[in-house]
Amino acid sequence: MRKLFLVSLIVLLSFAILATSVNAEDYPRPRVVDEADFTLAYLLPETTNESSIRHYQQVQNDVEERGWNLISETNATYEPDQTREAFQRVMDQDPDAILFSYLEVSPIRDLIVEARERGIGVYNVGTDLVPGVLLSTANSNEVIAAEIMDYVVQRMGGSGDVVGFLNLWMPRGRRRDIIAKAIIEDGWYDYGETVHFEVTPEGYTDEIFSVTQDWITEFGNDLDFVWVCWDLGGITAAQAMAAQGYTDPDDMFTVGIDGGSHPWAIIRRGEIPFVASLAEPFELQVHKTIEAIHQIQVEEMMPGDPDSIAPATNILHTGGTKVIDKTNVPEPGDTIHEVFDYYGEDPDDEDAWYNWGEPFTVEDWD
């Protein structure tokens, strides 16, 4: 009951805070275009991590199935100026809609508004809602932090000696960190001590490793759990534990958020005490967003209309996350749709979105 109340409160606060910044009526309705003539521009800051690869692959699958034209921009070194230049480039090609994933929005706030004034729809996945964006799709960072921390607390039996927090600087990381810390530190559970370190953009991997080892030197086996809000960070902390001789997760452990072939391989091998990852349904998030684009700019719906996927708040939380640990870890070669049970009772339905194009398959990191 307490967890349900916390998650409900997080969701309500997220909607209340974010929805106040956007008013769809402040901008012209985006242009309506025939399906066969539709052009989507997609921006992604890099394609070196698996979540980005999965985003891009699903964009291509959806666009190909719908017969749309695709303009794509990816660049592994996007800085603020480059982000702005990339958005300007695709906007100047006059697409019907612009979709972006993980893009830093601060440098392009005014360009988003300019695009809307030109009749271009603007949408994002995994990024903040800002004025001019018709739909922002993801899952609440606060909620997913609560989900994985529920796993952590239950695994620990609601008590422990020392818990460490390696806090991220990014906004989505901060939102996860705040909830994780609140669950441990609010006094409801029986934890003796918490320690904190603010990692920096310049040296976070080395910092996570060295600070975890410093805590082990100081607290020894009393260090029960180290929080880092994403998979690679959690894996790095677990590697530091293993380097100090702590490979048994009953002594100390870490978890992560995002999911993918690498963390799942780590969990499968069990060589370091990285025990679980909250997997995000990236394909579902991309598909739902493109379906909303279709509704808004082909079928002439607007967010909040009856039967619209896009809520009036302009925020879509898809749900569908899944805690992965050694009891259900995917195997190499499994399709991503199998991992998230998208296939349901009819995996052979040729019209179902999960059978469009080529599905991502779990890679072999072993």
C-alpha positions in Angstrom: 0.0 0.0 0.0 2.8 2.4 0.9 4.6 1.7 -2.5 1.3 2.3 -4.4 0.8 5.6 -2.6 4.3 6.8 -3.3 4.2 5.9 -7.0 0.7 7.6 -7.4 2.1 10.7 -5.7 5.1 10.7 -8.0 3.0 10.5 -11.1 0.6 13.2 -10.0 3.5 15.6 -9.2 5.2 14.8 -12.5 2.1 15.7 -14.4 1.3 18.8 -12.3 4.8 20.2 -12.7 5.4 19.4 -16.4 2.0 20.0 -17.8 1.9 23.6 -16.6 4.7 24.6 -19.0 2.9 23.6 -22.2 -0.3 24.8 -23.8 -1.1 23.3 -27.2 -3.4 26.2 -28.0 -0.4 28.6 -27.9 0.8 27.2 -31.3 -0.8 26.6 -34.7 -2.1 23.1 -35.3 0.5 21.0 -37.1 -0.2 20.5 -40.8 -2.3 17.5 -41.9 -0.7 15.4 -44.7 -1.7 12.4 -46.7 -0.1 9.2 -45.5 1.8 8.6 -48.8 3.3 12.1 -48.7 4.4 12.2 -45.1 8.0 13.1 -44.2 9.4 12.5 -40.7 12.7 13.9 -39.5 14.4 12.0 -36.7 17.3 13.3 -34.6 19.4 11.2 -32.3 22.6 12.4 -30.6 24.4 9.1 -31.0 24.0 5.5 -31.9 26.8 3.8 -29.8 24.6 2.6 -27.0 22.0 -0.1 -27.3 18.9 2.0 -26.3 19.7 4.5 -29.1 20.2 1.7 -31.6 16.8 0.2 -30.5 15.1 3.6 -30.8 16.5 4.1 -34.3 15.7 0.6 -35.5 12.1 1.0 -34.4 11.7 4.4 -36.1 12.9 2.8 -39.3 10.5 -0.2 -38.9 7.5 2.1 -38.2 8.3 4.6 -41.0 8.9 1.8 -43.6 5.6 0.1 -42.7 3.7 3.4 -43.1 5.4 4.3 -46.4 6.7 7.6 -45.0 9.8 9.4 -46.0 12.6 9.6 -43.4 15.2 12.3 -42.8 17.6 11.1 -40.1 20.4 12.9 -38.3 22.8 11.1 -35.9 26.1 12.4 -34.5 28.0 10.8 -31.7 29.6 14.2 -30.7 26.5 16.5 -30.4 27.4 19.5 -28.3 24.9 22.4 -27.7 25.9 24.2 -30.9 25.8 21.0 -32.9 22.4 20.1 -31.5 21.1 23.5 -32.6 22.7 23.2 -36.1 21.3 19.7 -36.5 17.7 20.7 -35.6 18.0 23.8 -37.9 19.2 21.6 -40.8 16.2 19.2 -40.6 13.7 22.0 -39.9 15.0 23.8 -43.1 14.1 20.7 -45.1 10.5 21.3 -44.1 9.5 17.9 -42.8 6.0 17.4 -41.6 7.1 16.3 -38.2 10.3 16.2 -36.2 10.9 13.5 -33.7 14.0 13.3 -31.4 15.3 11.0 -28.8 17.7 11.9 -25.9 18.4 15.3 -27.4 19.4 18.1 -25.0 16.5 20.5 -25.3 18.0 23.6 -23.8 19.8 24.8 -27.0 16.7 24.3 -29.2 13.8 25.6 -27.2 13.3 28.6 -29.5 13.7 26.4 -32.6 11.0 24.0 -31.4 8.6 27.0 -31.2 9.7 28.2 -34.6 9.1 24.7 -36.1 5.6 24.7 -34.6 4.9 28.2 -36.1 5.8 26.7 -39.5 3.2 24.0 -39.0 5.7 21.2 -38.2 4.8 18.8 -35.4 7.5 18.3 -32.8 7.7 15.1 -30.6 10.2 13.4 -28.5 11.0 10.1 -26.8 13.0 9.8 -23.5 13.4 13.6 -23.2 11.8 16.4 -21.3 8.5 18.1 -22.2 9.1 21.7 -23.2 6.9 24.3 -24.8 6.0 23.4 -28.4 6.4 19.6 -28.0 3.1 17.9 -28.8 4.0 14.6 -27.1 6.8 13.5 -24.9 6.9 9.7 -24.4 8.8 7.8 -21.9 8.3 6.5 -18.4 8.5 8.7 -15.3 12.1 8.6 -14.0 10.7 8.9 -10.5 8.4 5.9 -11.0 11.0 3.6 -12.5 13.4 4.5 -9.7 10.6 3.5 -7.2 10.1 0.2 -9.1 13.7 -0.9 -9.0 14.1 0.3 -5.4 11.1 -1.8 -4.4 13.1 -4.8 -5.7 16.1 -3.6 -3.7 14.3 -3.1 -0.4 12.5 -6.4 -0.7 15.8 -8.2 -1.5 17.4 -6.6 1.6 14.4 -7.3 3.8 13.9 -3.6 4.5 17.1 -3.2 6.6 20.8 -2.8 6.2 23.9 -1.2 7.7 25.4 1.2 5.1 23.9 2.3 1.7 25.9 4.4 -0.7 24.5 6.8 -3.3 26.5 7.8 -6.4 24.4 10.6 -7.7 24.2 11.6 -11.4 24.3 15.2 -12.7 21.7 14.8 -15.5 18.1 15.8 -14.9 16.7 12.3 -15.5 19.4 10.9 -13.2 18.5 13.5 -10.5 14.9 12.5 -10.6 15.8 8.8 -10.1 18.3 9.7 -7.4 15.8 11.7 -5.4 13.3 8.9 -5.1 15.9 6.2 -4.4 17.3 8.4 -1.5 13.8 9.1 -0.2 12.9 5.5 0.0 16.0 4.6 2.0 16.3 7.7 4.1 12.7 8.6 5.1 12.9 6.4 8.3 10.3 3.9 7.3 12.9 1.1 6.8 15.7 0.2 9.1 19.0 1.4 7.5 21.8 2.5 9.7 23.8 4.9 7.6 23.9 6.5 4.1 26.8 8.0 2.3 26.8 10.2 -0.9 29.0 11.2 -3.7 28.3 13.5 -6.6 29.8 12.1 -9.8 31.0 14.5 -12.5 30.6 14.5 -16.3 34.4 14.6 -16.7 35.3 11.5 -14.7 32.2 9.6 -13.6 33.4 6.0 -14.5 36.6 6.3 -12.6 34.8 8.1 -9.8 32.2 5.4 -9.4 34.9 2.7 -9.3 37.2 4.5 -6.9 34.5 5.9 -4.5 32.9 2.5 -4.2 36.3 1.0 -3.3 36.8 3.8 -0.8 33.5 3.0 0.9 34.5 -0.7 1.0 37.8 0.3 2.7 35.9 2.4 5.2 32.9 0.1 5.9 33.9 -3.3 4.8 31.1 -5.9 4.7 28.8 -3.3 6.4 28.3 -1.7 3.0 25.2 -3.5 1.7 24.1 -1.7 -1.4 25.4 1.0 -3.8 22.9 3.0 -5.8 23.8 4.2 -9.3 20.9 5.2 -11.4 21.7 3.4 -14.7 23.1 0.1 -15.8 26.7 1.0 -16.7 27.1 2.9 -13.4 25.7 0.0 -11.4 28.0 -2.4 -13.3 31.0 -0.3 -12.6 30.3 -0.2 -8.9 29.8 -3.9 -8.9 33.2 -4.3 -10.6 34.7 -2.3 -7.9 33.1 -4.6 -5.3 34.4 -7.7 -7.1 37.9 -6.2 -7.3 37.9 -6.0 -3.5 36.8 -9.6 -3.2 33.1 -9.1 -2.8 31.5 -11.2 -5.5 28.6 -12.6 -3.4 25.5 -10.4 -3.7 24.5 -11.5 -0.2 27.4 -9.4 1.0 26.8 -6.3 -1.1 25.3 -5.6 -4.5 24.1 -3.1 -7.1 21.3 -2.7 -9.7 20.6 -0.6 -12.8 18.0 0.9 -15.0 17.5 0.7 -18.8 18.3 -2.9 -19.7 19.9 -4.5 -22.7 22.3 -7.1 -23.9 25.3 -6.0 -21.8 23.6 -5.8 -18.4 21.7 -9.0 -19.1 25.0 -10.8 -19.9 26.4 -9.5 -16.6 23.4 -10.8 -14.7 23.5 -14.1 -16.6 27.2 -14.7 -15.8 26.8 -13.8 -12.1 30.6 -13.0 -11.7 30.0 -9.6 -10.1 27.2 -8.5 -7.7 25.2 -6.6 -10.3 21.9 -8.5 -9.7 19.1 -6.7 -11.6 18.2 -4.1 -14.2 14.8 -2.4 -14.8 14.3 -2.9 -18.5 12.7 -0.1 -20.5 10.3 -0.9 -23.5 12.0 1.4 -26.0 10.3 -0.1 -29.0 6.9 0.4 -27.5 7.7 4.0 -26.7 8.8 4.8 -30.2 5.9 3.0 -31.8 3.3 4.7 -29.6 4.9 8.1 -30.4 4.8 7.5 -34.2 1.2 6.2 -33.9 0.4 9.5 -32.1 2.1 11.4 -35.0 -0.1 9.5 -37.4 -3.3 10.3 -35.4 -2.4 14.0 -35.1 -1.1 14.8 -38.6 -2.8 12.2 -40.8 -6.1 11.6 -39.0 -6.5 15.2 -37.7 -6.7 14.4 -34.0 -5.1 16.4 -31.2 -3.8 15.4 -27.8 -6.7 14.8 -25.5 -9.2 14.1 -28.3 -11.4 11.0 -27.9 -9.4 7.9 -29.0 -6.1 9.8 -29.1 -3.0 8.1 -27.8 -1.6 11.5 -26.9 -3.1 12.8 -23.6 -4.1 16.4 -23.1 -1.1 16.7 -20.8 1.2 16.0 -23.8 3.0 13.4 -21.7 2.7 9.7 -22.4 4.0 7.2 -19.9 3.8 3.8 -21.6 4.5 1.5 -18.6 5.7 -1.9 -19.7 9.0 -1.8 -17.7 10.3 -5.2 -16.4 12.7 -6.1 -13.6 15.3 -8.5 -15.0 17.3 -10.6 -12.7 18.8 -14.2 -12.8 15.3 -15.7 -12.7 14.2 -14.3 -16.1 17.3 -13.0 -17.8 17.0 -13.1 -21.7 19.2 -15.3 -23.7 21.3 -14.2 -26.8 19.1 -14.4 -29.9 15.9 -13.7 -28.1 13.9 -11.0 -29.9 13.2 -7.9 -27.9 9.5 -8.5 -28.3 9.8 -11.8 -26.5 11.6 -10.1 -23.6 8.7 -7.7 -23.1 5.9 -10.2 -23.9 4.6 -8.0 -26.7 3.7 -11.0 -28.7 1.0 -11.9 -26.3 -1.3 -14.7 -27.6 -0.7 -14.2 -31.3 3.0 -13.8 -32.2 2.2 -14.5 -35.9 -0.2 -11.6 -36.4 1.2 -10.1 -39.6 -0.6 -6.8 -39.0 0.7 -6.3 -35.4 3.3 -3.6 -35.0 5.8 -6.0 -33.4 6.0 -7.9 -36.7 6.9 -4.8 -38.7 10.5 -4.8 -40.1 13.3 -6.5 -38.3 13.1 -6.8 -34.5 16.1 -6.1 -32.4 17.6 -9.3 -31.0 19.5 -9.7 -27.7 23.2 -9.8 -28.5 25.8 -12.2 -27.2 28.2 -10.4 -24.7 29.4 -13.7 -23.3 
